[in-house]
Amino acid sequence: MFKNKIVLITGGTGSFGQAFTRYALDHLNAKKIIIYSRDEFKQYQMAQKFSSGKLRFFIGDVRDSERLRRAFPTVDFVVHAAAIKQVPAAEYNPFEAVQTNILGAQNVITAALDSGIKKVIALSTDKACNPVNLYGATKLCSDKLFVAANAYAGAKETRFSVVRYGNVIGSRGSVVPLFRECAAKGSIPITDERMTRFWITLSQAVSFVVSSFERMHGGELFIPKIPSTKVIDLAKAVAPKAKIKIVGIRPGEKLHELMISHDDSRNLYEAKDRYIKMPDFEFWPIQKPEEAKLVEDGFEYCSETNKQWLSVPQMRALLTREGLL
C-alpha cells in the first residue's frame, strides 16, 4: 500500500522516526519520505546518516498549523510521532506539553483533513491509560482527538487511528542507556523492586505501525501483545554484577503500567497479535475488526498480570540482539 506513496513523519528525527524511515527505505518502496521536525541540527545528522534521495526534511513545529498545511499537500500517509514525552519536563512546563501534545495533535488533524491525507496514525503510550501524570493526560486527550476526527471527515477519505504501546527498549532517553551509565559509576537506582513495565523493541514498534496502517478503517486504537518484565530484572540483564540501590517511587510514576483498563474493555476485540479498541461513540459508520473476538467484560491488560514475561536471560539476549549490550 506504500508503493510510490508519500509518507510524512512528525517528530521524524526521534528514535521511532529514524527506525521507521530505515524500514520504509528498505521495505516499503515509498516515493518520498518527509521528515517534519523542529530541530535543524538533528535533521542535518539524520541526512548524513541516511543519505537517500527519497528523503525530504521540513523544519516545522506541530504547534504551527500554517506550516503543517504547507507540508501536507501531496502526502498520502502521516505518522504522528511528535510529542513532549519526559514526565518531569511536562509537569514543570505543563502548558508546553498541552500545546504540543494536544493543540499540536489538533493541528495535525485539521491539516490532514484540509489536505486530503488518506490515513493518519498517531503514536500513543501506556501512560495514556488511567493517567497519573500530565504527559499521560495529554496523550489520552490526543488519542480522543484522533479517534473523534473520523467523525469530521464526512465524505472525505481521510481516516485516523491510534497505536498504543509500552516502553521502547533502547530509544533515546530510555532506561537502558541510563542503567549502563549508572552501573559504570557503581550502582543502578531502582525505584521499587516490584515495579513492572511493558517492553517493545523499535523494530517491533515500526512493524506494528506498518501493519496497523494496513488494517485500519478509522477510529481503532491498536495495542500490541508484548511482554512484561520487572524493572529490577532489566537492571540485572543490563549489568549482572552491578549493585542495586532502591531509591523509592518517583512523582508521577506508577508501580505497574496499564495499556487497557477494565473500563476500556467494552468494544475491545482480541486478535492474534493485538487488541483493538473500537470507539464507544458511533458518530460515524464504524467497521468492526475482522478475525477478532470481543473480550470478556472487565478485561484488563496490565504489566503486572500480563501473560507474557521476559526472564533475565531472555531480556539480556534481547538487549544483545538490539545491539544494546
C-alpha positions in Angstrom: 0.0 0.0 0.0 3.0 2.3 0.4 4.5 1.7 -3.1 5.1 5.0 -4.8 3.3 6.9 -2.0 4.5 9.9 0.0 4.8 9.4 3.8 5.3 12.2 6.3 6.6 11.6 9.9 6.1 14.3 12.5 8.9 14.2 15.0 10.8 12.2 12.4 14.3 12.7 13.9 13.4 10.8 17.0 14.2 7.2 17.7 10.9 5.9 16.2 11.1 8.3 13.3 14.5 7.2 12.3 13.7 3.5 12.7 10.5 3.9 10.7 12.5 5.8 8.0 15.1 3.0 7.8 12.3 0.4 7.4 10.5 2.4 4.8 13.6 2.9 2.7 14.4 -0.8 2.9 11.0 -2.4 2.5 8.1 0.0 1.7 9.2 1.3 -1.7 7.7 4.7 -0.9 8.1 7.5 -3.4 9.1 10.1 -0.8 9.6 10.3 3.0 9.2 13.7 4.6 10.8 14.3 8.0 8.9 17.0 9.7 10.6 18.3 12.9 11.8 21.5 14.5 15.5 20.8 15.2 17.7 21.6 12.2 20.8 20.0 13.7 19.1 16.7 14.2 17.8 16.9 10.7 21.4 17.5 9.5 22.6 14.5 11.4 19.8 12.3 10.1 20.5 13.4 6.5 24.2 12.5 6.9 23.2 9.1 8.4 20.7 8.0 5.7 21.9 9.8 2.6 18.9 8.9 0.5 17.4 10.8 -2.4 13.9 9.8 -1.2 14.2 11.9 2.0 12.9 15.4 2.3 13.5 17.5 5.5 10.9 20.0 6.5 11.6 22.3 9.5 8.4 22.9 11.4 6.6 22.5 14.7 3.2 20.7 15.1 2.1 23.8 17.0 2.3 25.8 13.7 -0.8 25.0 11.8 0.2 27.0 8.7 3.5 25.2 8.5 1.7 21.9 8.6 -0.6 22.9 5.8 2.4 23.8 3.8 4.0 20.4 4.4 0.9 18.1 3.9 -0.3 18.6 0.3 0.6 15.6 -1.9 1.2 13.4 1.2 -0.6 10.1 1.3 0.1 8.8 4.8 1.1 10.5 8.1 2.7 9.0 11.2 2.3 11.5 14.1 5.2 10.8 16.4 6.0 14.3 17.7 5.4 14.8 21.4 6.8 16.1 24.6 7.5 12.8 26.4 9.5 13.4 29.5 7.3 13.2 32.6 9.2 15.7 34.8 9.6 18.2 31.9 5.8 18.0 31.2 5.0 18.6 34.9 7.3 21.6 35.2 6.2 23.0 31.8 2.6 21.9 31.7 1.2 24.2 29.1 4.1 23.5 26.8 3.1 19.8 26.9 -0.5 20.9 26.3 0.4 23.0 23.3 2.5 20.2 21.7 0.6 17.1 22.6 -3.0 18.4 22.4 -3.1 21.5 20.3 -0.4 20.1 18.1 -2.5 16.9 17.6 -5.5 19.0 16.6 -3.3 20.9 14.1 -2.2 17.7 12.5 -5.9 16.5 12.3 -7.0 19.8 10.7 -4.1 19.9 8.2 -4.8 16.2 7.3 -8.5 16.9 6.7 -7.8 20.0 4.7 -5.1 18.3 2.6 -6.9 15.1 1.9 -4.4 12.8 3.6 -5.5 9.1 3.1 -4.5 7.7 6.5 -3.0 9.1 9.7 -1.7 7.0 12.7 -0.9 8.8 15.9 1.5 7.2 18.4 0.3 6.9 22.0 1.7 5.4 25.2 0.7 3.1 28.0 0.8 6.2 30.3 -2.4 7.5 28.5 -4.4 4.7 30.2 -5.7 5.9 33.5 -3.1 8.7 33.6 -1.4 9.8 36.8 0.8 12.5 35.2 0.3 15.3 32.8 2.2 13.6 29.9 -0.3 10.7 30.1 -3.2 13.0 30.4 -2.2 15.0 27.3 -1.7 11.8 25.3 -5.1 10.5 26.4 -6.6 13.7 25.1 -4.7 13.4 21.9 -5.9 9.8 21.5 -9.5 11.0 21.9 -9.0 13.8 19.3 -7.6 11.4 16.7 -10.4 8.9 17.1 -13.1 11.6 17.0 -11.5 13.2 13.9 -13.1 10.4 11.9 -16.5 12.0 12.6 -15.3 15.2 10.9 -14.0 13.6 7.8 -17.5 13.4 6.3 -17.3 12.3 2.7 -13.5 12.7 2.6 -11.4 9.6 2.5 -9.1 10.7 5.4 -9.1 8.2 8.3 -7.4 8.4 11.7 -6.3 5.6 14.1 -4.0 5.4 17.2 -1.3 2.9 18.1 -0.5 2.5 21.9 2.5 0.5 23.2 4.8 0.4 26.2 8.4 1.3 26.8 10.7 1.1 23.8 13.9 -0.7 24.5 16.9 1.4 23.7 15.1 4.5 22.5 16.6 7.9 23.1 16.2 8.8 26.8 15.1 5.3 27.8 16.2 3.5 30.9 18.7 1.0 29.3 21.4 3.6 28.5 20.8 5.2 31.9 21.3 1.8 33.7 24.6 1.3 31.8 25.8 4.7 32.8 24.8 4.2 36.4 26.4 0.7 36.5 29.7 2.2 35.3 29.5 4.5 38.3 28.9 1.8 40.8 25.2 1.1 41.3 21.8 1.1 39.5 19.0 3.1 41.1 15.6 1.2 41.2 12.5 3.0 42.4 10.8 -0.2 43.6 11.8 -3.8 43.3 8.1 -4.8 42.5 7.9 -2.3 39.5 6.9 -3.9 36.2 6.7 -2.5 32.6 5.7 -3.5 29.1 8.6 -3.7 26.6 8.8 -3.5 22.9 11.8 -3.1 20.5 12.0 -0.3 17.9 11.8 -2.8 15.1 8.7 -4.3 16.6 7.1 -0.9 17.1 7.7 0.0 13.5 6.4 -3.3 12.1 3.3 -2.9 14.3 2.6 0.6 13.0 3.0 -0.5 9.4 0.6 -3.4 9.9 -1.9 -1.1 11.6 -1.9 1.1 8.5 -2.8 -1.9 6.5 -5.6 -3.0 8.9 -7.1 0.4 9.9 -10.5 1.6 8.7 -10.6 4.6 11.0 -11.2 5.0 14.8 -9.2 2.0 16.0 -6.9 2.0 19.0 -4.3 -0.7 18.3 -2.5 -2.3 21.2 0.2 -4.9 20.6 0.6 -8.1 22.7 4.0 -7.6 24.2 5.9 -9.0 27.2 6.5 -7.5 30.6 9.4 -7.7 32.9 10.3 -6.4 36.3 12.5 -3.3 36.1 14.9 -4.8 38.6 15.3 -7.8 36.3 16.1 -5.4 33.4 18.8 -3.9 35.6 20.2 -7.3 36.2 20.2 -8.1 32.5 22.0 -4.8 31.7 24.7 -5.2 34.4 24.6 -8.5 36.2 27.4 -7.6 38.6 26.2 -4.0 39.4 24.8 -3.2 42.8 21.1 -2.3 43.1 20.0 0.7 45.1 16.3 1.1 46.0 15.5 4.8 45.9 11.7 4.9 46.1 9.0 5.6 43.6 9.2 8.9 41.8 6.4 11.6 41.5 4.1 10.9 38.6 5.1 7.2 38.3 3.1 4.0 38.6 4.1 0.8 40.1 2.6 -1.1 37.2 1.5 0.2 33.8 -1.9 -0.3 32.1 -2.4 -0.4 28.4 -6.1 -1.4 28.7 -8.1 -0.7 31.8 -11.2 -2.7 32.7 -13.3 0.3 31.8 -11.9 0.2 28.3 -12.8 -3.5 27.8 -16.2 -2.5 26.2 -15.9 -2.6 22.5 -12.4 -4.2 22.8 -11.5 -7.0 20.4 -8.7 -9.5 20.6 -6.8 -10.7 17.5 -3.8 -13.0 17.3 -1.1 -10.3 17.8 -3.1 -7.3 19.2 -6.0 -5.9 21.0 -8.2 -3.4 19.1 -10.3 -0.9 21.0 -13.2 0.4 18.9 -14.9 3.8 19.6 -17.5 3.8 22.3 -19.5 6.6 20.5 -20.6 5.7 17.0 -20.7 9.1 15.5 -19.8 7.7 12.0 -20.2 4.3 10.4 -17.7 2.0 12.2 -16.3 -1.1 10.6 -15.7 -3.8 13.2 -12.4 -5.6 13.0 -12.2 -8.9 11.1 -10.7 -12.1 12.5 -11.1 -10.7 16.1 -13.4 -11.5 19.0 -14.8 -9.4 21.8 -13.0 -9.8 25.1 -14.8 -10.6 28.3 -16.3 -7.8 30.5 -13.8 -6.5 33.0 -10.7 -7.5 31.0 -7.5 -5.6 31.9 -4.1 -5.5 30.2 -1.6 -4.7 32.9 2.2 -5.2 33.1 1.8 -6.9 36.4 -0.7 -9.6 35.3 0.5 -9.9 31.7 0.7 -13.5 30.4 4.0 -12.8 28.6 7.1 -12.3 30.6 10.8 -11.9 29.9 13.3 -13.6 32.3 16.7 -12.0 33.0 18.4 -14.3 30.4 15.7 -13.6 27.8 16.0 -9.9 28.4 19.8 -10.0 28.1 19.5 -11.9 24.9 17.1 -9.4 23.5 19.3 -6.5 24.5 22.2 -8.2 22.8 20.2 -8.7 19.6 19.3 -5.0 19.6 22.9 -4.0 20.0 22.5 -2.5 23.5 25.0 -4.7 25.3 
